[in-house]
Amino acid sequence: MTDGQIGNTKNKPQPDGQAPRIGVYICHCGGNISDVVTVQKVVEAAARFPNVVVARDNTFMCSDPGQALIARDIHDEKLDRVVVAACSPSLHEHTFRRTLARARLNSYLYEHANIREQVSWCSKSDPKGATDKAIRLVAAAVAKARLLEPLEPMHVEAKQHVAVIGGGVSGLRSARDLSRNGLAVTLLERSAFLGGRMTQLDRVYPTEDGARELLRQLLEEVSVDPNIDVYTGAEVTAASGYVGNFHLSVRLDPPGVTKKLSPDQVRAVMEACPETTQSEFEHRLVRRKAIHLPYAGCYPDMPAIDWGTCTRCGKCVEVLGGEGITLDAQPEQLDLDVGAIVLATGFDLYEPRQGEHGYGEHAEVITLAQLIRLADKEGPTGGRLEHNGRSVKNVCLIHCVGSRQVEGLHEPGPDGRINDYCSRVCCTAALHAANEIRERFPEISVFDFYQDIRTYGRGHEDYYENASKRGVLFFRYLPETPPVVTAANRPNGCPLVVRVKDTLTFGEELEVPADLVVLATGMVPRDISDLVKMLKLPRSADRFLQEVHPKLRPVELAVNGVFIAGACQAPMDITESCAAASAAAVKAAALLGKGYIELDPFVAEVDPQLCVADGKCLEECKYMTAVSLVEEEVRGETKRFAVVNAALCGGCGMCAAVCPEGAIQVAGWRLDQFEAMTDALVADYA
C-alpha cells in the first residue's frame, strides 16, 4: 500500500449517522515503527473493528501530506472520531488535534495510540509479538474513541504581565523582547547588579566584540524602557497560582546607597570601608570592600552594600557627612501578579575539589574564568599575564574539569552525583583564550591537554585551526589517565610540572613545565531549589531545568506558563542563550497576547450529589490545592462537597482513583472509557 492509499472501508455506519464514524491511521514513522511492526496487518485488523469507517497507513502521519490525508477523510468520509497510532502523544498529539480543528471537527474527538516507544522500540526482538501488541493498543484506542464526547477548551483570563527571574544576558534579552511585544515586564535579579557572568568576560567569540560593550547597549535599552520595571537585590520567596494568574512574593534587599554619588565620593566611601571579602566579580583573585562597584559602567551605576560583609561601623556614612547611605534600612516585600514567568537564572561554574589537578594545593593552578580576568585589560593585573607578581612563560590548559566525569573514576559531588555531561562551551572558550595568549604574548608557550576537542558552533573550529598554526601544542589524554600536576622543585625554573600519557604519541609519558595551569571548568546547574519546589519545576538527569521537548517545545516547561531561557536549561554560550531568551519571550507573548488562555479541558469534575466530602481527594492532589471542600445550599439543604479549580487541575486522575463514591471523573478520561479500553486489550483477535 502506498502512502495515502485507502485501506479497508467495509465497515459502514448505521443509518441516520447515529453510530460513530472512526478513522484509524497507522504511521510507519519512517521505519521506526514499520521496521518491527507489520503495519499492513495492523491496518487490516483496525479496519475490522466496530465503527471504523476507514483505516490507512502513511510513512509519516505527522507530515503535511499525512495531516492532509486525515483532513480529507474527515470531509469525504464524514468521520467524527480519529485515532492515530504513531509515536508518543507528547510529541504529536497537539499536531493531530490541530489537524481536526482545521477540518472543522472538534479537536477532542481524537485518540492517540503510542506504538513506537511502547511497541517497536521495546520489542525489536519479537516482531510478531510487537504486531499483536500494536493491534491491541489500536483496539483500545478505538474502543475509547467510540465513547469520546466533544469538549471545549477552558478560557482563563490572563494578565499581560511577565516576570523575568534573572538579570543576566538571557533575562535582559527576554525582557526587552517581551516589552517589544507589548507586555509589561518585571525583571528580578537576586544580586545587586545586572549583567550576570557576561560582565566578567573581555571579548566574545566568534565576533571578538567587547562583552561589556555589547551588554551596555542591552542594559541601556532595558533601563529606559517604560514597560520594564527592574529590581536588583530581589529574591522570590513564595509563588502560587496558575498560567495567566501567577502570584509572586519578592523580598527586596536595600542597596544601602540612597543617592547618586560622584566618582570622588565613591572612592572615598570605598577607601573608608574597613571590611573586605573575596571579589566574586574577579573570581576571588583579589579582595573587595563591603561597599563596592564591580566594574566601571555597571548597572545600577552606584555602589551597593554587601550586607553579609558589612558590620555597619558607619565609617562610610561619616565620609559623606551622614547623607547618601542608610545602614538601618530593612528588606521590603514586593507582590507581583503576572500571567507568565521566564526563568533566566543562569549557571554556576564547577568548583574543582581540593587537590584536583593540584587545585587548592598550588597557587599557580587557576580556573579558565580566572585566566580570563587576568587577561582582561580592566582586570586585577591590568591585562598583564602574571600571577602572584611572577611573569608567566608556560601556560598549560586542561580540558573537561568537572565535565564528562566517569562513575568510579571521579568523586561524586555533594549530592552524590557526577557530572557526566559535556559542558559544550569549554573547548571553544579554552581555545579562544589560547589564541589570545599567543596573539598578545607570543613569548608565552601554550600547551593544551584534552580528551576530545568539541568546537560545535559556526566558526568555532577556526579557533582550533588557528591555535595549531600559532604554535599551541596539543596532548590527548584518556579519562582513566588524566594529567597530574605536581611541584617541579626546580630552583629559578617553572614551579609546576604536568605529567601526561599522550595518546597522540602512542602513550608516551611526557612532562611539561608550567608557570600557570589553567583548568577549563564546566557549567553546573545553579541552586534554585526553592524556585523548583515552589513552582514544581521539572529537572533533567543533569539537574538542569527540563524542557517539554528539545525540538517541538524547546523553551517550555511542563508547568504551563513557565518558560526557560539560557543556561538554566543546559550549558549554552551567549549566542544560544540569547536565541533561547528571544524564543521564550515570543512564546510568552503568544500565550498572553489575547488577554485569555485556552487550556485543555482534561480536568477533574465533581458530582455534588455523589460526593461525601471525606477529603481523600484533597490528600492526593499534587497540583497546588486544585481540589477544595465547600459548603453550598443544594435543593434547600446545606451540603459539603469537593470542588475543582479547573485552572490548577493537572488532570492526573489521582482524585478519581481514591474517591470511594466515584463522584469524581476526569473529562476525556472517564472510568467507562477506561473499562472499554481494558476490554479491548484482552479481546481475542485471532
C-alpha positions in Angstrom: 0.0 0.0 0.0 1.4 3.4 -1.0 1.2 6.5 1.2 -2.3 7.9 1.3 -4.0 4.9 -0.4 -7.3 3.9 1.0 -7.3 0.8 3.1 -10.2 -1.5 4.1 -13.5 0.6 4.2 -16.0 -2.3 4.7 -17.5 -1.1 8.0 -20.2 1.4 7.2 -22.1 3.4 9.8 -25.6 2.7 11.0 -28.5 4.6 9.4 -29.1 8.3 10.3 -25.5 8.8 11.3 -26.1 7.7 14.9 -23.1 5.4 15.2 -19.6 6.9 15.5 -17.6 7.1 12.2 -14.0 6.4 13.2 -10.9 6.8 11.0 -7.7 4.9 12.0 -4.3 6.0 10.8 -1.1 3.9 11.3 2.2 5.7 11.0 5.4 3.9 9.7 7.5 6.7 11.4 10.0 6.4 8.6 10.8 2.8 9.7 11.0 3.4 13.4 7.7 1.5 13.7 7.4 -0.4 10.4 10.9 -2.0 10.7 9.5 -4.0 13.6 5.7 -3.9 13.4 3.9 -5.3 10.3 1.9 -2.2 9.7 -0.3 -3.7 7.0 -1.6 -6.3 9.5 -2.4 -3.6 11.9 -4.3 -1.7 9.2 -6.3 -4.8 8.2 -7.1 -5.5 11.8 -8.2 -2.0 12.6 -10.5 -2.0 9.5 -12.5 -4.8 11.1 -13.1 -3.0 14.4 -16.7 -1.9 15.0 -17.4 1.7 13.8 -14.1 2.0 11.9 -15.0 3.5 8.5 -11.6 3.8 7.1 -8.1 2.5 8.1 -4.9 3.8 6.4 -1.2 3.9 6.8 1.4 6.6 5.9 5.2 6.8 6.1 4.9 10.0 8.2 1.5 10.8 9.5 2.7 14.0 11.1 3.9 15.3 7.8 1.8 17.8 5.8 0.6 15.0 3.4 -0.3 12.8 6.3 -2.3 15.5 8.0 -3.9 16.4 4.7 -5.0 12.8 4.4 -6.8 12.9 7.7 -8.5 16.2 6.9 -9.7 14.9 3.5 -11.2 11.8 5.1 -13.0 13.8 7.7 -14.7 15.7 4.9 -15.2 12.9 2.4 -15.9 10.0 4.8 -17.8 12.2 7.3 -15.6 11.0 10.1 -16.5 12.1 13.6 -13.7 10.3 15.5 -10.0 9.9 14.6 -7.4 7.5 16.0 -3.7 7.9 15.1 -1.2 5.2 16.1 2.3 6.7 16.0 5.0 7.9 18.4 4.5 9.3 21.9 1.5 11.6 22.3 3.8 14.1 24.0 5.3 14.7 20.6 2.4 15.0 18.2 -1.0 14.7 20.0 -1.4 18.5 19.6 -0.3 18.3 16.0 -3.2 16.0 15.2 -5.7 17.8 17.3 -4.9 20.9 15.3 -5.5 18.9 12.1 -9.0 18.0 13.4 -9.7 21.7 14.2 -8.6 22.8 10.7 -11.0 20.2 9.3 -13.8 21.7 11.4 -14.1 18.7 13.7 -14.0 19.1 17.5 -10.3 18.6 18.3 -11.1 16.5 21.3 -12.7 13.7 19.3 -9.3 12.3 18.9 -7.4 9.4 20.5 -3.7 8.6 20.2 -2.0 5.2 20.4 1.7 5.0 21.1 3.1 2.1 19.0 6.7 3.4 18.8 8.0 3.9 22.3 5.5 1.3 23.8 5.9 -1.2 21.0 8.5 -1.1 18.3 11.3 0.4 20.3 11.0 -2.0 23.2 10.1 -5.2 21.2 12.6 -5.3 18.3 13.5 -8.9 19.0 9.8 -10.0 18.6 8.2 -8.6 15.5 5.2 -10.9 15.7 4.5 -10.1 19.4 5.1 -6.4 18.6 2.5 -6.5 15.8 0.0 -8.2 18.1 0.6 -5.6 20.8 0.2 -2.8 18.3 -3.2 -4.3 17.2 -4.4 -4.4 20.8 -3.3 -0.8 21.6 -5.1 0.4 18.5 -8.2 -1.6 19.5 -8.1 0.0 22.9 -7.8 3.5 21.3 -10.8 2.7 19.0 -12.8 1.5 22.0 -12.2 4.7 23.8 -12.8 6.8 20.7 -16.4 5.4 20.5 -17.2 7.0 23.9 -15.5 10.3 23.2 -17.6 13.4 23.5 -17.0 16.9 22.2 -15.2 19.1 24.7 -14.4 22.7 24.7 -11.1 24.3 25.8 -11.3 26.3 29.0 -10.8 30.1 28.9 -8.7 31.6 31.7 -8.2 35.3 31.9 -4.5 36.2 31.6 -2.6 39.1 33.0 -0.5 40.7 30.2 2.5 41.0 32.5 5.6 38.7 32.7 8.1 38.2 35.5 11.6 37.6 34.3 13.7 36.0 37.0 17.4 36.6 36.4 19.2 39.7 35.1 22.0 38.2 33.0 22.1 38.5 29.3 19.3 35.9 28.9 17.0 37.7 31.2 17.8 41.1 29.8 17.2 39.9 26.2 14.0 38.2 27.1 12.7 41.3 29.0 13.5 43.6 26.0 11.8 41.3 23.5 8.7 40.9 25.8 8.4 44.7 26.0 8.6 45.0 22.2 5.7 42.6 22.0 3.6 45.0 24.2 3.8 43.2 27.5 4.6 44.7 30.9 7.7 43.2 32.4 9.2 43.0 35.9 12.8 41.9 35.9 14.1 40.4 39.1 17.8 40.0 39.8 19.0 38.4 43.0 22.4 40.2 43.1 22.9 43.9 43.4 23.9 44.4 39.8 22.6 43.4 36.4 24.6 41.6 33.6 25.4 38.2 35.2 28.5 36.3 34.0 28.8 38.2 30.7 30.2 41.2 32.7 33.2 39.1 33.7 34.2 38.5 30.1 36.5 40.7 28.0 35.7 39.7 24.4 33.1 37.2 23.0 33.6 34.7 20.2 33.3 34.5 17.3 32.9 38.2 16.6 35.6 39.3 19.1 33.4 42.2 20.2 33.8 43.6 23.7 31.5 41.7 26.1 30.7 44.6 28.4 30.1 47.0 25.5 27.6 44.6 23.9 25.9 44.2 27.3 25.9 48.0 27.9 23.8 48.5 24.8 21.2 46.0 26.0 21.3 47.4 29.5 20.5 50.9 28.1 17.5 49.6 26.2 16.1 47.8 29.2 16.8 50.6 31.7 14.9 53.3 29.7 12.0 51.1 28.6 8.8 52.3 30.3 7.3 48.8 30.1 10.1 47.2 32.2 10.5 47.5 35.9 13.9 46.4 37.2 14.6 45.2 40.7 18.0 44.2 42.0 18.6 42.5 45.3 15.3 40.7 44.6 14.6 37.2 45.6 11.3 35.3 45.1 10.2 33.9 48.5 6.8 32.5 47.5 4.9 31.6 44.3 1.4 30.4 43.7 -1.3 30.4 41.1 -1.5 29.1 37.6 -0.9 30.1 34.0 -2.3 33.5 33.4 -2.5 34.3 37.1 0.7 33.7 39.0 1.3 35.4 42.3 4.9 36.1 43.4 6.2 37.4 46.7 9.6 39.0 46.4 12.0 40.2 49.1 13.9 43.3 48.1 17.2 43.9 49.9 18.0 47.6 50.3 21.1 48.7 48.4 22.2 50.9 51.3 23.2 53.8 49.0 20.3 56.2 48.6 21.5 58.8 46.2 23.8 59.2 43.2 27.4 59.6 44.3 30.2 61.4 42.4 33.3 59.4 41.4 35.2 61.1 44.2 32.6 60.2 46.8 32.6 56.5 45.6 36.4 56.3 46.0 36.1 58.0 49.4 33.5 55.6 50.9 35.3 52.5 49.5 38.6 53.7 51.0 36.9 54.4 54.3 35.3 50.9 54.5 37.5 48.6 56.7 35.7 45.3 55.8 36.8 43.2 52.9 35.9 39.9 51.3 36.9 37.9 48.2 35.6 39.5 45.0 33.1 37.4 43.1 33.5 39.5 40.1 37.2 38.8 39.9 36.7 35.1 40.8 38.4 35.5 44.2 41.7 36.7 42.7 41.5 39.8 44.8 39.5 41.2 47.7 36.9 43.9 47.6 35.3 46.2 50.1 31.8 45.6 51.7 30.6 48.7 49.8 31.6 48.1 46.2 31.1 48.6 42.5 32.1 45.5 40.4 33.3 47.4 37.3 33.1 50.8 35.6 29.8 51.3 33.8 27.8 48.6 35.7 24.1 48.9 36.3 22.9 50.3 38.6 25.9 52.7 38.4 26.0 53.3 42.2 27.7 51.3 44.9 25.9 48.6 46.8 26.5 47.3 50.3 27.2 43.6 50.8 25.2 43.1 54.0 26.9 39.7 54.6 30.2 41.5 54.9 29.2 44.9 56.3 29.5 45.4 60.1 27.5 48.7 60.0 30.5 50.5 61.5 29.3 53.8 59.9 32.6 55.0 58.5 31.1 55.3 55.0 28.3 57.4 56.4 30.8 59.6 58.2 32.7 60.3 54.9 29.5 61.5 53.3 28.5 63.7 56.3 25.6 61.5 57.3 23.8 61.6 53.9 23.5 59.2 51.0 23.9 55.9 52.8 21.5 54.2 55.2 22.7 51.3 57.3 19.5 50.6 59.1 17.2 50.0 56.1 15.1 46.8 56.2 14.1 44.5 53.4 10.8 45.3 51.7 8.3 43.0 50.1 7.0 43.2 46.5 3.8 41.4 45.5 3.5 40.6 41.8 0.6 39.2 39.8 1.7 38.1 36.4 0.5 35.9 33.6 3.7 34.1 32.8 7.2 33.6 34.2 10.5 33.4 32.3 13.3 31.7 34.2 16.8 33.0 33.3 18.6 32.1 36.5 21.9 31.2 34.8 24.5 28.7 35.9 27.5 28.2 38.2 31.0 27.2 37.3 32.3 23.9 38.6 34.5 24.3 41.7 37.4 21.9 41.5 37.9 19.7 44.5 40.9 20.3 46.8 43.8 18.7 45.0 42.1 18.1 41.7 44.9 18.7 39.2 46.7 20.5 42.0 43.8 23.0 42.6 44.0 24.5 46.1 47.4 23.0 46.7 49.4 25.1 44.3 48.7 28.8 43.9 49.6 28.6 40.2 46.6 26.3 39.4 43.7 28.5 38.5 40.5 28.2 36.5 39.8 29.4 33.0 37.4 32.0 34.4 40.3 33.4 36.5 42.6 33.4 33.5 40.1 35.5 31.5 40.0 38.0 34.3 43.8 38.1 34.4 44.0 38.7 30.6 41.3 41.4 30.7 42.8 44.9 30.4 40.4 46.0 33.1 41.2 43.0 35.3 43.2 42.8 38.5 46.6 42.9 36.7 45.6 45.4 34.0 45.9 42.7 31.3 49.4 41.6 32.2 49.7 37.8 32.3 51.3 37.3 35.7 50.4 35.5 38.8 51.5 36.4 42.4 53.8 39.0 40.9 55.6 36.4 38.8 55.7 36.6 35.0 54.4 33.6 33.1 56.3 31.8 30.4 54.4 28.4 30.1 50.7 28.0 30.3 49.0 24.6 30.5 45.3 24.3 29.7 43.5 21.2 30.9 40.0 20.5 29.5 36.9 18.7 30.9 37.4 19.6 34.5 34.1 18.9 36.1 32.5 17.6 32.9 32.3 14.2 31.3 33.0 12.6 34.6 33.0 8.8 34.8 31.4 6.8 37.5 34.1 5.1 39.6 36.9 7.4 38.3 35.6 10.7 39.6 34.5 11.6 43.1 30.8 12.5 43.3 29.6 16.0 44.3 27.8 16.9 47.5 24.6 15.5 46.1 26.3 12.1 45.4 26.2 12.5 41.7 28.8 13.1 39.0 28.7 15.5 36.0 28.7 13.0 33.2 27.5 15.5 30.6 29.6 17.7 28.3 29.5 21.4 29.1 29.9 22.2 25.4 31.3 25.7 25.6 34.5 24.9 27.5 36.6 23.7 24.5 35.9 26.8 22.4 36.4 29.1 25.4 39.8 27.4 26.2 40.9 27.7 22.6 39.8 31.3 22.4 42.0 32.0 25.5 44.9 30.1 24.0 44.7 32.1 20.8 44.6 35.4 22.7 47.6 34.5 24.7 49.6 33.5 21.6 48.5 36.7 19.8 49.1 39.1 22.7 52.0 37.4 24.3 54.0 35.5 21.6 56.8 34.8 24.1 54.5 32.6 26.2 54.2 28.9 25.3 50.7 27.3 25.5 50.1 23.6 26.0 46.6 22.1 25.6 45.6 18.8 27.3 42.3 17.4 26.1 40.1 14.3 25.9 38.3 15.5 22.8 38.0 18.9 21.1 34.3 19.8 20.6 34.0 23.0 18.7 30.4 22.6 17.6 29.4 26.2 16.7 29.6 28.1 13.5 33.2 29.4 13.2 34.4 27.7 16.3 36.6 25.2 14.5 38.6 28.1 13.3 39.9 28.6 16.9 41.3 25.1 16.9 43.0 25.5 13.5 44.4 29.0 14.4 45.7 27.7 17.7 47.6 24.9 15.9 49.0 27.5 13.4 50.1 29.8 16.3 52.1 27.0 17.9 49.8 25.7 20.6 50.9 22.2 21.4 48.1 19.6 21.9 48.3 16.5 24.1 45.4 14.0 24.2 44.7 12.0 27.4 42.3 9.3 28.4 39.8 9.8 31.2 41.4 7.0 33.3 44.9 8.6 33.0 44.3 12.4 33.4 47.1 14.9 33.6 48.9 15.0 37.0 50.1 18.4 38.3 52.9 18.4 40.9 55.6 20.8 42.2 58.6 21.0 40.0 61.2 21.6 42.8 63.5 23.3 40.3 65.2 26.5 41.6 64.5 29.5 39.4 62.5 27.3 37.0 58.8 26.7 36.4 57.1 26.0 39.7 54.9 23.2 38.4 55.2 20.2 36.1 52.3 18.5 34.3 52.7 14.8 33.6 50.5 13.1 31.0 50.3 9.9 29.0 49.8 11.3 25.5 47.8 9.1 23.1 48.9 11.2 20.1 52.4 9.8 20.6 51.2 6.3 21.3 51.1 6.5 25.1 54.4 8.4 25.6 54.7 9.7 29.1 55.6 13.4 28.9 56.5 16.1 31.4 55.6 19.7 30.6 56.9 22.6 32.8 54.2 25.1 33.8 54.2 28.6 35.3 50.4 28.5 35.2 48.0 25.6 35.0 44.5 26.6 33.8 41.5 24.3 34.5 38.7 24.6 31.9 35.9 24.0 34.3 32.4 23.2 33.1 29.0 24.6 33.8 26.9 23.2 36.7 23.2 23.9 37.5 22.7 26.9 39.8 21.0 26.1 43.1 17.4 27.3 42.6 15.9 24.5 44.7 13.5 27.0 46.4 12.0 28.0 43.0 11.9 24.4 41.9 9.9 23.5 45.0 7.6 26.5 44.8 6.7 26.1 41.1 7.1 22.3 40.9 9.7 22.6 38.1 11.0 19.5 36.3 14.7 18.8 36.2 16.7 16.6 33.9 19.1 13.8 34.8 21.8 16.5 34.6 19.9 18.6 37.2 19.3 21.5 34.8 15.7 22.5 34.1 14.0 20.1 31.7 12.1 21.4 28.7 9.0 19.6 27.4 10.7 18.5 24.2 14.1 19.7 22.8 12.8 20.2 19.3 9.0 20.7 19.5 8.8 22.7 22.7 12.4 23.7 23.5 11.8 26.6 25.9 8.6 25.4 27.6 8.3 23.6 30.9 5.7 21.1 31.9 4.4 23.8 34.2 2.1 25.7 31.9 3.0 29.4 31.7 6.6 29.0 32.9 9.4 29.3 30.2 13.2 28.9 30.4 15.9 31.0 28.8 19.7 30.4 28.7 22.0 28.2 30.7 19.5 27.3 33.4 18.3 24.7 30.9 21.7 23.4 29.7 25.2 24.6 29.0 25.0 27.3 26.4 27.1 30.1 25.0 25.9 33.7 24.8 24.6 33.3 21.2 22.5 30.3 22.2 21.3 31.9 25.4 20.1 35.0 23.6 18.3 32.8 21.0 16.6 30.8 23.8 15.7 34.1 25.6 14.0 35.5 22.5 12.2 32.2 21.9 10.9 32.3 25.5 9.7 35.9 25.0 7.9 35.0 21.8 6.2 32.0 23.5 5.1 34.1 26.5 3.8 36.9 24.2 1.8 34.4 22.1 0.4 32.9 25.2 -0.7 36.2 26.8 -1.4 38.2 23.7 -5.2 37.6 23.6 -5.7 38.5 27.2 -7.0 35.0 27.9 -5.6 31.5 27.6 -7.1 28.3 26.2 -6.5 25.2 28.3 -7.2 21.6 27.6 -10.4 20.5 29.3 -8.9 17.3 30.7 -9.7 18.2 34.3 -11.5 16.6 37.2 -15.2 17.2 37.6 -17.2 16.5 40.8 -20.8 15.3 41.0 -22.0 17.1 44.2 -24.8 14.6 44.6 -22.4 11.6 45.0 -19.7 13.4 46.9 -19.5 12.6 50.7 -16.6 15.1 51.4 -14.3 12.6 53.0 -11.3 14.6 51.9 -9.3 11.7 50.3 -9.2 13.7 47.0 -7.6 16.7 48.8 -4.9 14.4 50.3 -3.9 13.0 46.9 -4.0 16.2 44.9 -0.5 17.3 43.9 -1.4 20.4 41.9 -1.2 23.3 44.3 -4.5 22.6 46.1 -6.6 22.3 42.9 -9.3 20.5 45.0 -11.0 22.1 48.0 -14.1 21.4 50.1 -17.0 24.0 50.1 -20.5 24.2 51.6 -23.4 25.3 49.5 -27.1 25.0 49.5 -28.3 22.2 47.2 -32.1 21.7 46.9 -32.8 23.6 50.1 -30.1 21.7 52.1 -26.6 22.7 53.1 -24.2 20.2 51.6 -20.5 19.9 51.8 -18.7 18.7 48.7 -15.5 18.9 46.8 -14.9 21.5 44.0 -12.1 21.6 41.5 -10.2 24.7 40.3 -10.0 23.8 36.6 -7.1 26.2 36.0 -5.0 24.5 38.6 -6.0 20.9 37.9 -3.4 18.8 36.0 -5.9 16.1 35.1 -3.7 13.3 36.7 -6.8 11.4 37.9 -5.4 10.7 41.4 -8.5 12.2 43.0 -10.8 9.9 40.8 -8.7 6.9 41.8 -9.2 7.4 45.6 -12.9 8.6 45.6 -14.9 5.8 47.3 -18.2 7.0 45.7 -17.0 7.5 42.2 -18.0 11.2 42.5 -15.0 12.5 40.5 -14.4 11.9 36.8 -11.7 13.3 34.6 -13.1 14.8 31.4 -11.8 12.9 28.4 -10.7 10.0 30.6 -13.9 8.8 32.2 -14.0 5.5 34.0 -16.3 3.9 31.4 -13.7 4.8 28.8 -11.0 3.1 30.8 -13.2 0.0 31.1 -13.8 -0.1 27.4 -10.1 0.1 26.7 -9.4 -2.7 29.1 -12.0 -4.9 27.5 -10.5 -4.2 24.0 -6.9 -5.0 25.3 -7.9 -8.5 26.4 -10.2 -9.4 23.5 -9.4 -12.3 21.2 -8.1 -11.0 17.8 -7.1 -14.4 16.4 
